[in-house]
Amino acid sequence: MPPTTTSTRTRGAPQRLGDRVFSGASTGAGVLILVILAGVAAFLVAEAWPALWADSSEIPGGDGIILYIWPVLFGTLLSAFFALVIATPLAVAIALFITHYAPRRIASLLGYLIDLLAAVPSIIFGLWGAFELAPMTVEPTRWLEDNLGFIPLFDGPASPTGRTMLVATIVLAVMILPIATAVIREAFLQTPRLHEEASLALGATRWEMIRMAVLPFGRSSIIGGLMLGLGRALGETMAVAIVLSASRDVVSFNLISSENPSTIAANIALSFPEASGLDVNTLIASGLVLFAVTLLVNMGARAVINRRRDFSGAN
Amino acid sequence: MSTPTTSLDKGDRNDKGRAREEAAALLADMPLTHGSLPRRAAPLTLLAFVLAGIAAWQTGLLGAAFAGILTAVGYTAVIYLWARRVEGPRGAFDRLVTAVVSSAFALALLPLISVITTVVSNGAARFDADFFNNSMLGVVDEGGGAHHALMGTLIITGIAALMSVPVGLMTAIYLIEYGRGRLARWITFFVDVMTGIPSIVAGLFVYALFELFYGPGIRMGFMGSVALSVLMIPVVIRSAEEMLKLVPNELREASYALAVPKWRTILKVVLPTALAGIATGVTLAIARVIGETAPLLITVGITRGDNFDPFNERMATLSVFSYNQYAYAPGHARDLFYERAWSAALTLILIVMTLNLLARLIAKLFAPKTRA
């Protein structure tokens, strides 16, 4: 590179003091975000460290850190997975309804109603799940045990209180619906109008138009939105802590019994207030695992959504 | 245009004529319009099924849930079979999807309705002056209230907002006005990632941070504010960024053309234009964190009496109060404790809904006037 280019490059207008202060402050705020995120990781690692190297008999349960975290990690993944299974078809259908089926005039109002679901605090979902939803599921789960008991998921014995993994997953599904719907709805709205009209003009019915024009266009957003929902479900704390009657060291796919694995977040919330000493470090270590899992899921989701943004026909 | 038929010989013309007649015969059998259900068929069928469902539920023939399911399934089946006879398989499938998609939406509204009615009906019992004027100090079973918790929630969320709004706003300004290159891309990406931090992890982080300075077992209101800030900042950035993007570049260029420095342009032109949107975003962000329980449970804990000093010892907050009343209800006065838990939940949901409405109102009233 010729040396002249560096010498002729000037900074445009002369920098005033106010400009320098303002741009410095805003850059600092941006860097602060990175610092906070790095700090979250660093402090969690620092506090989890003693538990990672402690003698296995000192960890609650007495079997070491891995065997302590594994059941709750299993419960976290299990509940989030089934919440996703329930929420996926619903989220796509709701997004379709709001963007393509509902009368234009009330569509935004309906979207607002779904967004209201996201505004309800998780503690309220927890109380609702424990007092309203759980009793409602007692009869159906008994039926499931009697008639579909050969499936491991419905092995039973059905819980008499209804505070089962099944109810926890339903509550989680309701809680992740709004965020998944919001992302998918956004993508469906951006479907190029010409694709839709061309499809209709060729004689397609509304469903055929959606299948051929809207769904392919929104596919990666559907995946991204659902992964965001998954991240939310993995980290949800109070609703699960209140609804689920959990026991330690249970690893089972049985959704309807009263012996359920806890989730990482719920386990922390329930144990932390009374914990001291190495127990705290153990809980923070499990929190670190949760942080890593949700970070991976969220980064994956964002990568999928952003890739679509780059290649979409909308811009 | 010349007619090409004149150049054809006789036999060819006869062939053409026959083909045309056959085509005409075929077309005569094929209707020009395809069959379609009468215009009001679908809504009326739906109405009939809804009425039948309500009747079955009211007469006690079926439970509410079962009646609802039967209504949806019955309507879908009837409209599908009917349309299949009249409109053919493609039209019928279209109607089937319409019915399924609409029922999915109705299904999603059920929990919302159920949650709100449950909270209102259960929370009304103790939603009285006593509840808002008393703390739990010295309360064993009857009476008591959440005055201390309400104040705690307001103080802790207020401090969180005071910390998050400047940081969030400045970051958004950096991303929109200054940010170029790799740093801006990284910040954008990690703001997205930060949105997904589980609230309990934010609580653990703050505990880990403060434990280094204050030793184990530390609890105070300010820790809760920091934890809520971690959750709130990305939301503020996201919404402020969206709003700053909406400010037209012409405004900035006009300002630069008048030799206004960049920082004054941002302060006097860009921010005022985007102010309504930013205020809406901040209100929604507050509504989002004010109901958080998990991080406060870990960092702030709970007290029975008044403590309005965020830098000293435990405080009470509405969400943790509600959880505490639920989780530690003693056997002899269980319902009294549950009633207080529900009343706190009702207060919380009222605050959140008010904030949501307020946000919409701000967006509507103070939106910059655009040329329609």
Interface residues (C-beta under 8 A of the other chain):
Chain A: A13 R16 G18 D19 V21 F22 S23 A25 S26 T27 G28 A29 G30 V31 L32 I33 L34 I36 L37 G39 V40 F43 L44 A46 E47 P89 L90 A93 I94 L96 F97 I98 Y101 A102 L110 L113 I114 L116 L117 A119 V120 P121 S122 I123 I124 F125 G126 L127 W128 A130 F131 E132 L133 M136 V174 L177 T205 R206 W207 E208 I210 L228 G231 R232 L234 G235 E236 T237 M238 I242 A265 I268 A269 F272 P273 S276 G277 V280 L283 I284 G287 L290 F291 T294 L295 V297 N298 M299 A301 R302
Chain B: A65 R90 G91 F93 D94 V97 T98 V100 V101 S102 A104 F105 L107 A108 L109 P111 L112 S114 V115 T118 V119 N122 P166 V167 G168 M170 T171 I173 Y174 L175 E177 Y178 G179 L183 A184 W186 I187 F189 F190 V191 D192 V193 M194 T195 G196 I197 P198 S199 I200 V201 A202 L204 F205 Y207 A208 L209 E211 L212 P216 G217 V230 I233 P234 I237 P261 K262 W263 R264 I266 L267 A287 R288 I290 G291 E292 T293 A294 L297 I298 G301 S319 S322 Y323 Y326 A327 A341 W342 A345 L348 I349 V352 M353 N356
